[in-house]
Amino acid sequence: MRKTTSLLAVASLGLLITSCAGEAGPTFTEADRAAIEAATEEAMAINTTSDHTAYVDHYYTPDAVVMPPNGEVIRGREALIAFNEAFPPYEDLQFTHVEVDGAGDMAYVYGIYTMVMATSEGAEPVEDHGKYIEIWKRQPDGSWKVALDIFNSDLPLPEMAPQEG
């Protein structure tokens, strides 16, 4: 009787472990990678229209966090819309995804960007290039949106005039 009880306990434990280990949830597939690429292209098309609300709603989760260079952390939809509205004018913005990968409902994108920033009247436009990392989350409808975004320029900061003091 003791052997049977021990055997039954071991078998039950095995079934419990197997059921807990079960399927690990959805895997990150080529279709997910393609969906992220497409979402980026669609967002860039929206961005060219200067419809900042549509851009933010399409690209970012409502509680997204963006960490721009030389600035405060931006949190949430309304702050992201305001940030995009205040961003200096630019043209020829290009994103190149260098690496896109993920697991389950999370993915990351490492990439590089180039753009030409407008300056004050009469000054030459500034060509900028840099890198970014985005953390993407699969949404309940299956789409992908950016939850965390950080980017910075490869160019050095302009030299500051020495302060007198």
C-alpha positions as CSV (number, residue, x, y, z in Angstrom):
1,M,0.0,0.0,0.0
2,R,2.8,2.4,0.9
3,K,4.5,1.7,-2.5
4,T,1.3,2.4,-4.4
5,T,0.7,5.7,-2.5
6,S,4.3,6.8,-3.2
7,L,4.0,5.8,-6.8
8,L,0.7,7.7,-7.1
9,A,2.2,10.8,-5.4
10,V,5.2,10.7,-7.8
11,A,2.9,10.3,-10.8
12,S,0.7,13.2,-9.6
13,L,3.7,15.4,-9.1
14,G,4.9,14.5,-12.6
15,L,1.5,15.4,-14.1
16,L,1.5,18.7,-12.1
17,I,5.0,19.6,-13.3
18,T,4.1,18.7,-16.9
19,S,0.9,20.8,-16.8
20,C,2.7,23.8,-15.3
21,A,5.5,23.5,-17.9
22,G,2.9,23.2,-20.6
23,E,3.0,25.6,-23.5
24,A,5.0,28.7,-22.9
25,G,2.5,31.0,-24.6
26,P,2.8,32.4,-28.1
27,T,6.2,32.4,-29.7
28,F,7.7,35.2,-31.7
29,T,7.4,34.4,-35.3
30,E,8.4,35.8,-38.7
31,A,4.8,37.1,-39.0
32,D,5.4,39.1,-35.7
33,R,8.6,40.5,-37.1
34,A,6.8,41.5,-40.3
35,A,4.0,43.0,-38.3
36,I,6.5,45.2,-36.4
37,E,8.1,46.2,-39.6
38,A,4.7,47.1,-41.1
39,A,3.6,49.0,-38.0
40,T,6.8,51.1,-38.2
41,E,6.2,51.9,-41.9
42,E,2.6,52.8,-41.3
43,A,3.6,55.0,-38.4
44,M,6.2,56.8,-40.5
45,A,3.6,57.4,-43.2
46,I,1.2,58.9,-40.6
47,N,4.1,61.0,-39.2
48,T,4.6,62.7,-42.6
49,T,1.1,64.1,-42.3
50,S,2.0,65.8,-39.0
51,D,-1.1,64.2,-37.4
52,H,0.7,63.7,-34.1
53,T,-2.3,62.2,-32.3
54,A,-2.8,59.5,-35.0
55,Y,0.9,58.8,-35.0
56,V,1.1,58.3,-31.2
57,D,-2.1,56.2,-31.2
58,H,-0.8,54.0,-33.9
59,Y,2.8,53.5,-32.7
60,Y,2.8,53.6,-28.9
61,T,0.9,51.9,-26.1
62,P,-1.2,54.4,-24.1
63,D,1.2,54.2,-21.2
64,A,4.4,54.2,-23.3
65,V,7.6,55.7,-22.0
66,V,10.0,57.6,-24.3
67,M,13.5,58.6,-23.2
68,P,14.8,61.3,-25.6
69,P,18.4,62.6,-25.6
70,N,19.1,65.5,-23.3
71,G,15.6,65.6,-22.0
72,E,13.1,64.4,-19.4
73,V,11.4,61.0,-19.6
74,I,8.0,61.3,-21.4
75,R,5.2,59.1,-20.1
76,G,1.8,58.4,-21.6
77,R,-0.3,59.3,-24.6
78,E,-0.9,63.1,-23.9
79,A,2.7,63.8,-23.1
80,L,3.9,61.9,-26.2
81,I,1.5,63.9,-28.4
82,A,2.8,67.2,-26.9
83,F,6.4,66.0,-27.3
84,N,5.8,65.2,-31.0
85,E,4.1,68.6,-31.6
86,A,7.1,70.4,-30.0
87,F,9.8,68.4,-31.8
88,P,11.8,70.6,-34.2
89,P,10.9,70.4,-37.8
90,Y,12.8,67.7,-39.8
91,E,12.7,66.0,-43.2
92,D,14.0,62.8,-44.7
93,L,13.6,60.8,-41.5
94,Q,14.7,57.2,-42.1
95,F,14.6,54.3,-39.7
96,T,16.6,51.1,-40.3
97,H,15.8,48.1,-38.1
98,V,19.1,46.4,-37.5
99,E,17.7,43.6,-35.3
100,V,14.1,42.6,-34.4
101,D,13.5,39.7,-32.1
102,G,11.3,38.7,-29.2
103,A,9.7,36.0,-27.1
104,G,6.0,35.6,-26.5
105,D,4.2,39.0,-26.3
106,M,7.4,41.1,-26.0
107,A,9.8,42.1,-28.7
108,Y,12.7,44.5,-29.1
109,V,14.0,46.5,-32.0
110,Y,17.5,47.9,-32.3
111,G,18.0,50.3,-35.1
112,I,19.6,53.3,-36.6
113,Y,18.1,56.5,-37.9
114,T,19.0,59.5,-40.1
115,M,17.2,62.8,-40.5
116,V,17.8,66.4,-41.5
117,M,16.8,68.9,-38.8
118,A,15.6,72.4,-39.8
119,T,17.4,75.2,-37.9
120,S,16.7,78.9,-37.5
121,E,16.2,80.9,-40.6
122,G,19.3,81.4,-42.7
123,A,21.3,78.6,-40.9
124,E,22.1,75.4,-42.7
125,P,20.0,72.3,-41.9
126,V,21.7,69.8,-39.6
127,E,22.1,66.2,-40.6
128,D,21.7,63.9,-37.7
129,H,22.1,60.1,-37.3
130,G,21.9,57.9,-34.3
131,K,20.5,54.8,-32.8
132,Y,17.4,53.6,-30.9
133,I,16.0,50.7,-28.9
134,E,12.3,50.0,-28.7
135,I,10.5,47.5,-26.5
136,W,7.3,46.4,-28.2
137,K,4.3,44.7,-26.6
138,R,1.7,42.5,-28.4
139,Q,-1.7,44.2,-27.9
140,P,-4.9,42.3,-27.0
141,D,-6.0,42.6,-30.7
142,G,-2.7,40.9,-31.8
143,S,-1.1,44.1,-33.1
144,W,2.3,45.3,-31.8
145,K,3.0,48.8,-30.3
146,V,6.0,50.4,-28.7
147,A,5.9,50.5,-24.9
148,L,9.5,51.8,-24.3
149,D,11.6,53.9,-26.6
150,I,15.0,55.4,-26.2
151,F,17.1,57.1,-28.8
152,N,20.1,59.3,-29.1
153,S,22.4,61.0,-31.7
154,D,25.8,59.8,-32.7
155,L,26.9,63.4,-33.2
156,P,28.7,65.1,-30.4
157,L,27.0,67.9,-28.4
158,P,27.8,71.3,-29.8
159,E,30.6,73.0,-27.9
160,M,29.4,75.2,-25.2
161,A,30.8,78.7,-24.7
162,P,32.8,78.9,-21.4
163,Q,30.8,80.5,-18.6
164,E,32.3,83.5,-17.0
165,G,32.2,83.5,-13.3
